[in-house]
Amino acid sequence: MRIRTAGVVAVLGLALAASGCGGGDDDSSAPAAKESANAAGGKLVIWADDKRTAALKPFAEKFGQENGVTVEVQAVSKDLQTNFVTASQQGSGPDVVVGAHDWIGNMVQNGAIDPVQLAADQKSAFNETAIKAVTFNGQLYGVPYAQENLALIRNTDLAPEAPKTIEDLVATGKKLKAEKKVSEILCLQVGQNGDAYHIYPLYTSAGGYLFGTAANGDYDPKDLGVGKPESIEAFKKIGALGEKGEGVLKRSIADTNSIATFTGKKCAYLASGPWATVDVKKAGISYDISAFPGFAGGKEAQPFVGVQAFYVAAKGKNKALAQEFVANYTTKPDLAVALYNAEPRPPALTAALDQVKGSDPDLAKFTEAGKNGQVLPAIPAMAAIWDPFGKAEAAVIGGADPAKTITAAGKTISGSIK
């Protein structure tokens, strides 16, 4: 499951970042780290979510032993980004935080994280897309450890062939429903407040966009696509799949039950990411993974590509030690593999990916499904998107007028962008 603080569940995804200002390959950083640690009480505090906390602890303890300090990995189960920014402003935050890469713009704007310095050979050891995702305003703000994107997971006993279009998927799903083999056509989480992350492939296929791009390729917050004619047409198509249309998209399918409905064999198709495969395998379902299909005659469906990484807190008590941990310790393959084992997202570190891909063919399939995806915007303006866009999506899927609803959402978003 991918959780984000604005209420959209996408893929813990999804995209975690880390940062620091020193480190690199400079051997002098370790003594400096120890000196800083002694001055601050000899403790390094790391905040992560529940799943990553357990995987990080043994590595954190080893780092602590090597540097003569105490390292605490603390689990923050809800609203990690919000809690971190608030704690940072109050001077009570951690030294290192693990979070989605699309948090970067907001955290930089709030002065909560520092850039991190990696040597050229360290950077080249990572997937190029992952490095791009954690780069903001020309500076690297995180050390990535995993990458993720949505794909279509299907029960091959119910749907042997991958659908070429969403219309193909609907036709097969309706047939299976008529035969009482399933109760739902598609498990794509919407919920009462919508889910911009999961609907995005269909939104892009129907011609919608969030932000245009500047000449240098960066997202341009001044070019907001929500509320434009393209987004209205996209939401008309999404609405046609909704509760008063085809019944494919439903608010009753949410982050709490979408995967379980699929593993319970109540639907043949699941829109989800690599995090879902653990439950799918446990259920003993025969499955395959393919790119999420778009509308017939439409554009290619483009999922968000998220990256997960480590950040150095700008107001942490042990900044030098945090820099050392992030720049020179989280870049090791054994840590990346441990995090993969905790939750199977494709490692961003090439050496780690090479270690695990032989035993997990799903990794290559998810990577293929996301090869034409869009890097999830990390600009501060993205924070204004999630809630209004999601609520507009839920309303349209429930039967609200697409043009009025998405136009109003566009105005709300535009008014929130500074």
Sequence and secondary structure as in RCSB ss.txt:
>XXXX:A:sequence
MRIRTAGVVAVLGLALAASGCGGGDDDSSAPAAKESANAAGGKLVIWADDKRTAALKPFAEKFGQENGVTVEVQA
VSKDLQTNFVTASQQGSGPDVVVGAHDWIGNMVQNGAIDPVQLAADQKSAFNETAIKAVTFNGQLYGVPYAQENL
ALIRNTDLAPEAPKTIEDLVATGKKLKAEKKVSEILCLQVGQNGDAYHIYPLYTSAGGYLFGTAANGDYDPKDLG
VGKPESIEAFKKIGALGEKGEGVLKRSIADTNSIATFTGKKCAYLASGPWATVDVKKAGISYDISAFPGFAGGKE
AQPFVGVQAFYVAAKGKNKALAQEFVANYTTKPDLAVALYNAEPRPPALTAALDQVKGSDPDLAKFTEAGKNGQV
LPAIPAMAAIWDPFGKAEAAVIGGADPAKTITAAGKTISGSIK
>XXXX:A:secstr
 EE TTS EE TTS EE   SSBTT TTHHHHHHHHHHHTTSEEEEEE HHHHHHHHHHHHHHHHHHTSEEEEEE
  S HHHHHHHHHHHT   SEEEEEGGGHHHHHHTT B   B  HHHHTTB HHHHHHTEETTEE  EEEEEEE 
EEEEETTT  S  SBHHHHHHHHHHHHHTTS S S B    TT  HHHHHHHHHHTT  SEEE TTS EEEEEE 
TTSHHHHHHHHHHHHTSTTTTS S TT  TTTHHHHHHTTS SEEEE GGGHHHHHHTT  EEEE   B TTS  
   EEEEEEEEEBTT S HHHHHHHHHHTTTSHHHHHHHHHHS   BSBHHHHHHHGGG THHHHHHHHTTT EE
   SGGGGGTHHHHHHHHHHHHTT  HHHHHHHHHHHHHHH  
